[in-house]
Amino acid sequence: MSKRKAKKNSERGTYALCITTGVILVGLGLGPLLGSVLASSAIGVLVGVAAGYFIINRKSGK
């Protein structure tokens, strides 16, 4: 497997993990508070995508 393909698969895995975590923690956690599980799950997905983006695209201090 080439380095490029390995990096692409790694990025997909990071996004999937962050989105799943966002849906579970934020989405289902805020469901009773907001009164709508669908709306809070959408917020969780957005939080997960943002977290995945910042994890993948952070600049190292080098």
C-alpha positions in Angstrom: 0.0 0.0 0.0 1.4 3.4 -0.9 1.9 6.2 1.6 -0.8 8.3 -0.1 -3.4 5.6 0.1 -2.6 4.9 3.7 -2.9 8.6 4.6 -6.3 8.8 2.8 -7.6 5.8 4.7 -6.3 7.3 8.0 -8.1 10.5 7.3 -11.4 8.6 6.6 -11.0 6.7 9.9 -10.4 9.9 11.8 -13.5 11.6 10.3 -15.6 8.5 11.0 -14.4 8.3 14.6 -15.0 12.0 15.2 -18.5 12.0 13.6 -19.6 8.9 15.6 -18.3 10.4 18.8 -20.1 13.7 18.1 -23.4 12.0 17.4 -23.2 9.9 20.5 -21.9 12.4 23.0 -23.4 15.7 21.7 -26.3 14.4 19.7 -27.8 11.9 22.1 -26.7 13.9 25.2 -28.4 17.1 24.1 -31.5 15.3 22.8 -33.6 15.5 26.0 -32.4 19.1 26.7 -33.4 20.4 23.2 -36.4 18.2 22.9 -35.5 17.0 19.4 -33.1 14.1 18.9 -32.8 14.8 15.1 -31.7 18.4 15.6 -29.2 17.5 18.3 -27.8 14.6 16.2 -27.3 17.1 13.4 -25.4 19.4 15.7 -23.4 16.4 16.9 -22.4 15.6 13.3 -21.3 19.1 12.7 -19.2 19.1 15.8 -17.7 15.8 14.8 -16.8 17.1 11.3 -15.3 20.2 12.7 -13.2 18.2 15.2 -12.0 15.8 12.5 -11.0 18.7 10.2 -9.0 20.4 13.0 -7.3 17.1 14.0 -6.3 16.3 10.4 -5.3 19.8 9.3 -3.5 21.1 12.4 -0.1 22.5 11.9 2.8 21.0 13.7 5.1 23.3 15.7 8.1 22.4 13.5 
